[in-house]
Amino acid sequence: MCTLTHFALPSDARTTSPLILRIATPDDQTPRFQVVPAGNSFFHIKEKSTGRVRGFREDHNEACALARSLESKIELLANGCLR
């Protein structure tokens, strides 16, 4: 499991499944991506706003890392750093 990322939201805002990771952003505290189980030892990184799968990994830790990476790229784009 990922370290500390499961605690990014208050306990009442967490989902009931321990396998779903919610990445919180500092500005609105609404996660943009979810790591969801998609089979036996297989995880999708799903964009919450569109429902589209943005990536997948066989390892949960790698899926969490990809979700964090996608989140940081969106933040950098929003700040104009990657233009």
DSSP file (Angstrom, degrees, kcal/mol; ACC not computed):
  #  RESIDUE AA STRUCTURE BP1 BP2  ACC     N-H-->O    O-->H-N    N-H-->O    O-->H-N    TCO  KAPPA ALPHA  PHI   PSI    X-CA   Y-CA   Z-CA
    1    1 A M              0   0    0      0, 0.0     2,-0.1     0, 0.0    60,-0.1   0.000 360.0 360.0 360.0 158.3    0.0    0.0    0.0
    2    2 A C        -     0   0    0     58,-0.1     2,-0.5     1,-0.1     4,-0.3  -0.401 360.0-117.5 -72.6 151.7    1.0    3.6   -0.4
    3    3 A T  S    S-     0   0    0      1,-0.2     2,-0.3     2,-0.1    -1,-0.1  -0.817  81.4 -18.2 -97.0 130.6    2.5    5.4    2.5
    4    4 A L  S >  S+     0   0    0     -2,-0.5     3,-1.1     1,-0.1    -1,-0.2   0.153 107.8  98.6  68.0 -17.4    0.6    8.5    3.9
    5    5 A T  G >  S+     0   0    0     -2,-0.3     3,-1.3     1,-0.3    17,-0.3   0.778  74.2  62.6 -72.7 -23.5   -1.4    9.0    0.7
    6    6 A H  G 3  S+     0   0    0     -4,-0.3     3,-0.3     1,-0.3    -1,-0.3   0.658 100.5  55.5 -72.1 -12.9   -4.4    7.3    2.2
    7    7 A F  G <  S+     0   0    0     -3,-1.1    -1,-0.3     1,-0.2    -2,-0.2   0.142  72.5 105.9-103.9  18.2   -4.5   10.0    4.9
    8    8 A A  S <  S+     0   0    0     -3,-1.3    -1,-0.2    14,-0.3    -2,-0.1   0.717  81.4  45.2 -71.2 -20.3   -4.7   12.9    2.4
    9    9 A L  S    S-     0   0    0     -3,-0.3     5,-0.1    -4,-0.1    21,-0.0  -0.830 101.6 -87.5-119.3 158.2   -8.4   13.4    3.3
   10   10 A P    >>  -     0   0    0      0, 0.0     3,-1.7     0, 0.0     4,-0.6  -0.263  45.1-108.7 -59.0 154.3  -10.3   13.5    6.6
   11   11 A S  G >4 S+     0   0    0      1,-0.3     3,-0.6     2,-0.2    -2,-0.0   0.800 118.0  55.9 -60.8 -30.0  -11.4   10.1    7.8
   12   12 A D  G 34 S+     0   0    0      1,-0.2    -1,-0.3     0, 0.0     0, 0.0   0.678 105.6  53.1 -76.6 -14.4  -15.1   10.9    7.1
   13   13 A A  G <4 S+     0   0    0     -3,-1.7    -1,-0.2     2,-0.0    -2,-0.2   0.529  87.5 103.3 -95.3  -7.2  -14.3   11.6    3.5
   14   14 A R  S << S-     0   0    0     -4,-0.6     2,-0.1    -3,-0.6     7,-0.1  -0.356  74.5-113.2 -74.3 156.0  -12.4    8.4    2.8
   15   15 A T        -     0   0    0      5,-0.2    -1,-0.1     2,-0.2     7,-0.1  -0.357  22.1-117.1 -80.1 167.9  -14.0    5.6    0.8
   16   16 A T  S    S+     0   0    0     -2,-0.1    -1,-0.1     2,-0.0    -2,-0.0   0.734  93.3  83.0 -79.7 -22.4  -14.9    2.3    2.5
   17   17 A S    >   -     0   0    0      1,-0.1     3,-0.9     2,-0.0    -2,-0.2  -0.704  67.5-153.0 -85.0 128.1  -12.5    0.3    0.2
   18   18 A P  T 3  S+     0   0    0      0, 0.0    -1,-0.1     0, 0.0    -2,-0.0   0.623  91.4  64.0 -74.1  -9.9   -8.9    0.3    1.4
   19   19 A L  T 3  S+     0   0    0    -18,-0.1     2,-0.6     2,-0.0    -3,-0.0   0.611  81.3  89.9 -88.1 -12.3   -7.7   -0.2   -2.1
   20   20 A I    <   -     0   0    0     -3,-0.9     2,-0.5    16,-0.1    -5,-0.2  -0.762  62.9-158.9 -92.0 122.4   -9.0    3.1   -3.5
   21   21 A L  E     -A   35   0A   0     14,-0.9    14,-1.3    -2,-0.6     2,-0.5  -0.846   2.0-161.4-100.4 131.9   -6.5    5.9   -3.3
   22   22 A R  E     -A   34   0A   0     -2,-0.5     2,-0.6   -17,-0.3   -14,-0.3  -0.964   7.2-151.4-114.1 122.6   -7.8    9.5   -3.4
   23   23 A I        -     0   0    0     10,-1.2     9,-0.5    -2,-0.5     2,-0.4  -0.830  14.0-152.3 -93.6 122.3   -5.3   12.2   -4.2
   24   24 A A        -     0   0    0     -2,-0.6     6,-0.0     7,-0.2   -15,-0.0  -0.765   2.7-143.4 -97.4 139.9   -6.2   15.5   -2.7
   25   25 A T     >  -     0   0    0     -2,-0.4     4,-1.6     5,-0.2     5,-0.1  -0.738  17.2-126.9 -97.3 150.6   -5.2   18.8   -4.2
   26   26 A P  T  4 S+     0   0    0      0, 0.0    -1,-0.1     0, 0.0    -2,-0.0   0.795 101.5  51.8 -68.8 -27.5   -4.2   21.7   -1.9
   27   27 A D  T  4 S+     0   0    0      1,-0.1    -3,-0.0     3,-0.1     0, 0.0   0.941 130.3   5.1 -79.6 -47.2   -6.6   24.2   -3.5
   28   28 A D  T  4 S-     0   0    0      2,-0.2    -1,-0.1     0, 0.0    -4,-0.0   0.473  82.9-132.7-118.9  -2.8  -10.0   22.5   -3.5
   29   29 A Q     <  +     0   0    0     -4,-1.6    -5,-0.0     1,-0.2    -2,-0.0   0.678  65.6 127.9  57.9  19.7   -9.3   19.2   -1.6
   30   30 A T        -     0   0    0     -5,-0.1    -1,-0.2   -21,-0.0    -5,-0.2  -0.930  60.0-127.7-105.9 122.6  -11.1   17.3   -4.3
   31   31 A P        -     0   0    0      0, 0.0    -7,-0.2     0, 0.0     3,-0.1  -0.400  15.7-165.1 -69.2 143.2   -9.2   14.4   -5.8
   32   32 A R  S    S+     0   0    0     -9,-0.5    16,-2.9     1,-0.1    17,-0.5   0.716  71.9  41.3 -96.0 -26.7   -8.8   14.3   -9.5
   33   33 A F  E     - B   0  47A   0    -10,-0.3   -10,-1.2    14,-0.2     2,-0.4  -0.919  61.4-162.6-126.9 149.1   -7.7   10.7   -9.8
   34   34 A Q  E     -AB  22  46A   0     12,-2.4    12,-3.1    -2,-0.3     2,-0.7  -0.988  15.7-141.9-127.0 139.6   -8.6    7.4   -8.2
   35   35 A V  E     +AB  21  45A   0    -14,-1.3   -14,-0.9    -2,-0.4    10,-0.2  -0.908  32.8 179.8 -96.7 115.2   -6.6    4.2   -8.1
   36   36 A V  E     - B   0  44A   0      8,-2.6     8,-2.6    -2,-0.7     2,-0.1  -0.926  32.5-108.3-121.6 142.1   -9.2    1.5   -8.5
   37   37 A P  E     + B   0  43A   0      0, 0.0     6,-0.3     0, 0.0     3,-0.1  -0.459  33.1 177.2 -66.5 137.2   -8.8   -2.3   -8.6
   38   38 A A        -     0   0    0      4,-3.2     2,-0.3     1,-0.3     5,-0.2   0.032  59.9 -38.6-130.9  25.3   -9.4   -3.7  -12.1
   39   39 A G  S >  S-     0   0    0      3,-0.4     3,-1.0     0, 0.0     2,-0.8  -0.936 101.1 -19.9 146.3-168.2   -8.7   -7.4  -11.6
   40   40 A N  T 3  S-     0   0    0     -2,-0.3     3,-0.1     1,-0.3     0, 0.0  -0.628 131.2 -19.3 -76.0 111.2   -6.3   -9.7   -9.9
   41   41 A S  T 3  S+     0   0    0     -2,-0.8     2,-0.3     1,-0.2    -1,-0.3   0.901 113.5 116.1  56.4  46.0   -3.3   -7.5   -9.0
   42   42 A F    <   -     0   0    0     -3,-1.0    -4,-3.2     2,-0.0    -3,-0.4  -0.991  43.0-170.1-145.6 134.6   -4.2   -4.9  -11.6
   43   43 A F  E     -BC  37  57A   0     14,-2.9    14,-2.2    -2,-0.3     2,-0.3  -0.982  10.5-150.2-133.9 136.4   -5.2   -1.2  -11.0
   44   44 A H  E     -BC  36  56A   0     -8,-2.6    -8,-2.6    -2,-0.4     2,-0.7  -0.793  12.9-140.7 -98.7 145.9   -6.6    1.5  -13.1
   45   45 A I  E     -BC  35  55A   0     10,-2.9     9,-3.3    -2,-0.3    10,-0.9  -0.938  30.6-167.1-104.2 109.8   -5.9    5.2  -12.6
   46   46 A K  E     -BC  34  53A   0    -12,-3.1   -12,-2.4    -2,-0.7     2,-0.5  -0.828  21.4-132.0-108.3 133.2   -9.2    6.8  -13.3
   47   47 A E  E  >  -B   33   0A   0      5,-3.0     4,-2.6    -2,-0.4     5,-0.3  -0.722  16.7-151.4 -80.6 123.9   -9.9   10.5  -13.8
   48   48 A K  T  4 S+     0   0    0    -16,-2.9    -1,-0.2    -2,-0.5   -15,-0.1   0.861  88.2  55.4 -67.8 -36.6  -12.9   11.3  -11.6
   49   49 A S  T  4 S+     0   0    0    -17,-0.5    -1,-0.2     1,-0.2   -16,-0.1   0.853 126.4  18.2 -68.8 -34.0  -14.3   14.2  -13.7
   50   50 A T  T  4 S-     0   0    0     -3,-0.2    -2,-0.2     2,-0.2    -1,-0.2   0.641  92.5-129.3-110.0 -19.9  -14.6   12.2  -17.0
   51   51 A G     <  +     0   0    0     -4,-2.6     2,-0.2     1,-0.3    -3,-0.1   0.509  59.9 142.4  80.6   3.8  -14.4    8.6  -15.8
   52   52 A R        -     0   0    0     -5,-0.3    -5,-3.0    -6,-0.1     2,-0.6  -0.537  56.5-119.2 -81.7 143.9  -11.7    7.8  -18.3
   53   53 A V  E     -C   46   0A   0     -7,-0.2    -7,-0.3    -2,-0.2     3,-0.1  -0.727  28.0-177.3 -82.0 122.8   -8.8    5.5  -17.4
   54   54 A R  E     -     0   0A   0     -9,-3.3     2,-0.3    -2,-0.6    -8,-0.2   0.500  62.5 -20.9-100.4  -7.6   -5.6    7.5  -17.7
   55   55 A G  E     -C   45   0A   0    -10,-0.9   -10,-2.9     2,-0.0     2,-0.3  -0.968  55.0-142.8 178.2 173.8   -3.2    4.7  -16.9
   56   56 A F  E     -C   44   0A   0     -2,-0.3     2,-0.3   -12,-0.3   -12,-0.2  -0.990  10.7-176.5-154.3 153.9   -2.8    1.3  -15.3
   57   57 A R  E     -C   43   0A   0    -14,-2.2   -14,-2.9    -2,-0.3    -2,-0.0  -0.979  29.0-138.0-148.3 155.7   -0.3   -0.7  -13.3
   58   58 A E  S    S+     0   0    0     -2,-0.3     2,-0.4   -16,-0.2    -1,-0.1   0.688  91.6  63.8 -86.1 -21.3    0.1   -4.2  -11.9
   59   59 A D  S  > S-     0   0    0      1,-0.1     4,-2.1   -16,-0.1     5,-0.2  -0.886  74.9-143.3-108.6 133.9    1.5   -2.9   -8.6
   60   60 A H  H  > S+     0   0    0     -2,-0.4     4,-2.4     1,-0.2     5,-0.2   0.892 102.1  52.0 -63.3 -40.7   -0.6   -0.8   -6.3
   61   61 A N  H  > S+     0   0    0      1,-0.2     4,-2.1     2,-0.2    -1,-0.2   0.902 110.5  48.1 -63.2 -40.3    2.3    1.3   -5.2
   62   62 A E  H  > S+     0   0    0      2,-0.2     4,-2.2     1,-0.2    -1,-0.2   0.871 110.2  52.4 -67.3 -36.2    3.3    2.0   -8.8
   63   63 A A  H  X S+     0   0    0     -4,-2.1     4,-2.2     2,-0.2    -2,-0.2   0.903 109.7  48.9 -64.8 -41.1   -0.4    2.9   -9.6
   64   64 A C  H  X S+     0   0    0     -4,-2.4     4,-2.3     2,-0.2    -2,-0.2   0.899 110.3  51.3 -63.9 -40.7   -0.4    5.4   -6.6
   65   65 A A  H  X S+     0   0    0     -4,-2.1     4,-2.2     1,-0.2    -2,-0.2   0.893 109.7  49.6 -64.4 -39.7    2.9    6.9   -7.9
   66   66 A L  H  X S+     0   0    0     -4,-2.2     4,-2.7     2,-0.2     5,-0.2   0.901 109.4  51.7 -65.7 -40.4    1.4    7.4  -11.4
   67   67 A A  H  X S+     0   0    0     -4,-2.2     4,-2.2     1,-0.2    -2,-0.2   0.912 111.2  47.7 -62.4 -42.1   -1.7    9.0   -9.9
   68   68 A R  H  X S+     0   0    0     -4,-2.3     4,-2.4     2,-0.2    -1,-0.2   0.892 111.5  51.2 -64.5 -39.1    0.5   11.4   -8.0
   69   69 A S  H  X S+     0   0    0     -4,-2.2     4,-2.1     2,-0.2    -2,-0.2   0.921 110.7  47.3 -64.8 -44.8    2.5   12.1  -11.1
   70   70 A L  H  X S+     0   0    0     -4,-2.7     4,-1.9     1,-0.2    -1,-0.2   0.899 111.9  51.7 -62.6 -40.2   -0.6   12.9  -13.2
   71   71 A E  H  X S+     0   0    0     -4,-2.2     4,-2.1    -5,-0.2    -2,-0.2   0.913 109.7  48.4 -62.8 -43.8   -1.9   15.1  -10.4
   72   72 A S  H  X S+     0   0    0     -4,-2.4     4,-2.4     1,-0.2    -1,-0.2   0.864 108.5  54.2 -68.5 -34.2    1.4   17.1  -10.2
   73   73 A K  H  X S+     0   0    0     -4,-2.1     4,-2.3     2,-0.2    -1,-0.2   0.900 108.4  49.3 -65.0 -39.2    1.5   17.5  -14.0
   74   74 A I  H  X S+     0   0    0     -4,-1.9     4,-2.3     2,-0.2    -2,-0.2   0.909 110.8  50.2 -64.7 -41.5   -2.1   19.0  -13.9
   75   75 A E  H  X S+     0   0    0     -4,-2.1     4,-1.6     2,-0.2    -2,-0.2   0.911 110.6  49.4 -62.6 -42.1   -1.0   21.4  -11.1
   76   76 A L  H  <>S+     0   0    0     -4,-2.4     5,-2.3     1,-0.2     6,-0.7   0.892 111.2  49.4 -65.2 -39.2    2.1   22.5  -13.1
   77   77 A L  H ><5S+     0   0    0     -4,-2.3     3,-1.0     1,-0.2    -2,-0.2   0.908 109.1  52.4 -64.3 -41.2   -0.1   23.1  -16.2
   78   78 A A  H 3<5S+     0   0    0     -4,-2.3    -1,-0.2     1,-0.3    -2,-0.2   0.835 110.5  48.2 -64.9 -32.3   -2.6   25.1  -14.1
   79   79 A N  T 3<5S-     0   0    0     -4,-1.6    -1,-0.3    -5,-0.2    -2,-0.2   0.502 115.3-115.9 -86.6  -3.5    0.3   27.3  -12.8
   80   80 A G  T X 5S+     0   0    0     -3,-1.0     3,-0.7    -4,-0.5    -3,-0.2   0.615  79.6 124.0  82.2  12.3    1.7   27.8  -16.3
   81   81 A C  T 3 <S+     0   0    0     -5,-2.3    -4,-0.2     1,-0.2    -5,-0.1   0.755  72.9  44.7 -78.5 -24.6    5.0   26.0  -15.5
   82   82 A L  T 3         0   0    0     -6,-0.7    -1,-0.2     1,-0.2    -5,-0.1   0.123 360.0 360.0-107.0  20.6    4.7   23.4  -18.4
   83   83 A R    <         0   0    0     -3,-0.7    -1,-0.2    -7,-0.2    -2,-0.1   0.457 360.0 360.0 -94.4 360.0    3.7   25.7  -21.2
